[in-house]
Amino acid sequence: MRPALLLPILALAVGCGESSSARRCEPTDNTGCPSGQHCTVDRDGAPVCLAPAPTYVEGAACEGPEDCGEGLGCLRVLGVARCLRFCVPDTEAPLDPCAEGYRDADEGGHPLTAVARCLATLVRPGIGACTMPCRPEEATVDCPEGAACRVEDGLEMPLCGAAGDVAVDGACSAERPCQPGLVCAPRFGGGVCRPPADAEGRCADQASFAQVLPGALHPLTGGDLLACVACAPLGSLGSPSAGYLICAAVVDAATARDTCAAEGGGLADLRSISPATLVAATARAGGTPRWIAARRTDGAWTWPDGEMLDDIPGGEGDCAVVDADGAVAARPCSAGAHPACALDR
């Protein structure tokens, strides 16, 4: 197992500064405070004794340590202030320090408190926080209001972070996060905001493929996190190479051309990529044919630039597809198939 990436956290508190209680109490095991108080931290990260909030609110949004229950601090991770348990960071076994001291969900705890990881650290060495993951498909349950379930490079788990304002199908990045309920799915040279798949990897929208979100696993299943994308990137293919996409919607040929144009390219041709390579790369399209760029005009089969096809497609129709067996076939332009797009080089 590779060492865990530790996140810096900011303590939010009405600080008591370097009081006598700050010098003697220990947040990681909640010791050193008078009866009726617990050890938390002030806004500078210094330990301080305060009366705990009357209810156990791990994972809840907070404004200061007076909002949090015993053993918790009001800590900001990825721009979201929450009541989190303290721990002693261990980069080799980040689950171990958080394995005790939590309450199950049916006892008032957060739904994912049992799988929290000690990944966040204060400026003072040795004080960390049990950072709870989130499920993209259950973000409204797992994250405070206004926060989004985000996948960040190197964390190996999705976390609640400050929500952005990028809407569905908008360009996203770590600096431009998506609105709540969306995740940033990778695209060529960037990302796009899309709905997450459910825990079983299914998309409610039949015009979407499930695409892996690299860099993090589902906190409960341990499987890949998935986003539901309209067009899935296939990587660079062919010689000379180009970026290829396969789109989930089964549409007519004119709509397929418009779809690829909107993605910044056009329907694939077969002068730089073989039919077999295209079929292998677009396996998720199953047995449904893939539209390509060839068309029959005035009885002649040509590519968009006017070059003639080497082989005449068999079948009826004036548009061309590659079928699931890798054969190029004529098909009525009004029929349905997946757009196979080659992006502009």
N, C-alpha and C positions, 0 to 999 in steps of 0.2 A: 504494500500500500504506500502510495506516495505521501509525503508530509502534507498536512492540511494547510490551506492558505488562511492566515489570520487576518481578520478585518479590524481596523481601528474603530473604536466606538467613543461616543461623546456622552458624558454623564450630564443629566439635566437635574438641577436641584436648587433649592433655596439654601445656599451654602452656609455652613457654620464655620468654614475655614479650618484652620489648624487648631481646633478645640482639643481639650483633653480627651474627649470621647473619640475624636478623629485619630488620635495617636494610639489608642489602646484597642479599638475594636477591629474585627477582621470580617470583611463581607463574605469571603468565600466559605466560611463555616458559621457565620452569624454568631460570633462570640464577642465578649468584651463589653456588652452594653448593660445598663441597669435594667431591672425587671420592668416589663411593659414596653421596652423599646427594642429595635432591631438595628443591625449594622448595615448601612447602605453607603452611598458615596455622594459627595457634593458635586457642583458643576465643574470643579477642577479635578475630579477623580479621587479626592481625599476621603477616606472612610469617616463616617459620621453616624451618631446614634439618633434615631428618630422613632416616634411612635408609628407602628405600621398601620396602613389602611385597614378598616375592619373586615373587608372581604378579600378573598384570594383572587387576584386578577392577573395572573401570568398571561402575557401576550396582549393585554389590553393597551390601548393608547393612553398616554400619560403626558402630563406637563411638568411634573416634579416628583421627587421621591415620596412626598406625602400622599401621592395617589396609589402607591404600590403596597402590596401585602408583605408579610414577614419573609425575609430572605430574598427580596426582589429589589432591583434598582431601576430607576427610570433612565433608560439608555437608548441612544439613537444609533441605529444601524441602517445603512443605506438610505439615510434621510428620514427614517420613521422612528419616532420615540415610542417605546413600549416598555412595559414592566417585564423584566427578564431576571432569571435566577443567576446568581454569581457562580463562578467555577474557577478552577486552576487550569489554564490551558495546557493541553498535551497534543502536540501536532501529530504524534504517531497514533494516538487513540482518542480522537476528539469526542467520541461518544461516551467514553468511560466517566469523565468528570460529571456528566449530566445524567448518569444512569440512576441516580437516587435523588430524593428530595423533591419530586414532582407529585402532582395530584392527577389522577386519571380524569378523563373528560367527564365521566359520570359523577365525579366528586367536585366538579367546579373548575377543573383544569382546562387548558387549551387542548383542542383535538389532537395536536401533534407534539405535545410536550414530551411524550415518551421517546421521541426520536430526535430531540434537540441535540445540537452539537456545540461543543465549546470552541467556537470559531472566532469570537470577537474579544478583543483585549483593550483594556484601558491603558493610558499612558504609563501608569505605574505598573511595573512588571509583576506578574503573578496574579493579577485580577482579570478574569475573563467573564463572559456572559454566555449562557446557554441559548444560542441562537436557534430559533425554531424554523424549520423549513415551511414551505407552503406547497399546496397542490394547485397548479394553474387552473385546473377544471373546478376547483373549490375555493377560488381566491376570496370570494365574498365571505366565506366561513373562516378561512385561515388568516386573513390579513385585516388590520384595522380599516375602518371606512376611509376611502380616499387613497389607500395604498394599492399597489399592484404586485402580483407575483412575478418576480423577475429572475431570469437565468443570467448569471454573471460568470464570466470566464474564470476558471480555476477553483470555483467553490464546490463543485460536484453535487450541489443541491440548490434548488430554487429558494429564494428568500423574498420576504415582503420588503419592498423598497418604495421610494417616492414614486408616485404615478406620474406619467407624462401626459401629453395632450395629443399624441399622434393617433389618428383614427385608423380604422381597418383599411388595409391596403396602402397605408402611408409608409414612407421610408423611415426606418428607425435605426437606432444605434444605442450604445451605452450612454451617450450624451443626449440622445433624443428618445426617451422611453415611450412605450405605448400607453394608451388609456387603460384603466382597470378593465379586466376581463379579456385582454389581448396579450399575446406574447410576441417577441421579436424573432421571426423565423429568418434563417440565413438566406440571402440571395447573392447573386454575383456582385461582388464589390460592396455589399452592405446587407440590409435586412428589410423586412416588410412586416407590419403588424397584422397578425392573423389570430383567429380564435384557437384555443387549445383543443386537442382531442380529449376524450374522456379517459378514465384510468385504464380502460381496455384497449386504448388506441383507436377508437372509432370516432368518425366525424359525423355530426348530425346532418350536415349539408352534403348531399349526394354529389355535388359538383366540386368536391374537395378531395385531395389526397392527404394522408397522414405523413408528415415529414419529421424526421428526427431533429430535435433541438440539441446540438452538441454541447457538451460541457457540464451536464447535470443529469441526475437520475431521479426517478419518481421516489419521494421519501418513504412511501409505504411498500410499493411493489418492487423497488430496485430496478425496474425496467426503464427503457428510454422514455424521456419526455417527448411528446409529439405535438406538432401544430398542424392545423387543417389549412392547407394551402390550395389555391385554385390552380396554380402552375408550379410544378416542382422542378428545381434545378437538377440537371443530370451531370454537371461538370463539363469539362472541355473535351470534345470528341473530334475525330476526323483529322485530315491533313490537307490543307492547313487547318489548324484547330479552331473551333468556334464553341461558344457556350450554347448548350442545348437545354430546352425545357420540354416537359410533357404536361399538358393541361388536362384537368380532370373532366371538365364538361364535355359531353358528347354533342357536337354541334355540326351544322352544315358547313360546306367549304368556305363560303363567303364570311361567315362568322369566325371560322378558324383563322382566316387571313387577317381579319380585324383584330382578333385576340393576340396573334403574334406581333402585329404592328404595334399594339398598345404595350407590349412587353419590350419593345425596342429592337425587333428583328422581323423575320418573316418565316413562312413555312419552310421546313427543311427541304433541301434538294439532295440528290444522291451522288453528286460529283466529288464530294470530299468525305463522305461517310457511306458505308455499305448498308444495305437493308438489314443484314444480320446484326450489325453493330447497333443500329437504331432500335431494333426489336429487343435486343439484350438490355440496352440502357433503359428502355421504357417498359420493363417487365410489369410494373405496377398497373399498366393499362390493360393487362389481361388479354382476352381474346378480341377486344374491340380494335378495329383498324386505326391507323394513324394517318391523318392528312399530311401529304407532302406538297411541294410547290408545283409539280408538273400539271399542265392542263392541255386539253385538246382544243385547238382553234382552227376552224376551216379544214378539219380532217387531219391536222398535223399536231403531234405531241411535242411540246417545247417546254423549256424552263422559262422563268420570268424574263430573262435577258434575251430570249429568242433562240438559244441553242437547242438543237434537236436532241431528243432522247436517243440513246443508243439502241434500246430495246422498246418495242411497242407493248404497253400494258394490255393484258387480256381482260375481257369483260366488257360490260356496258356502262356508258357514262363518259362525261367529259372532264372529270377530275380524277386525281390519282391518290391512292393510299398504299401504305405498306401494311399487309395483314399480319396476323400473329405468327404465321409461318415464315415471314420474311419475304414473301412474294409481293411484287409491285402489281397492282390491279387497278383497272378502270372502275369508277364508281360514280353514280349520279351525284351531281354537285349538291343536290338537296338532301342527300342521305346524311347519316350521323357518324362521326368518328372523332377521336381525340386530336386536337391540334398538336403537332410535333414542331416546335419552333427552333430555329437557329438564330441566335442573337447576332447583331452586327459586330463585326470584328473590330 
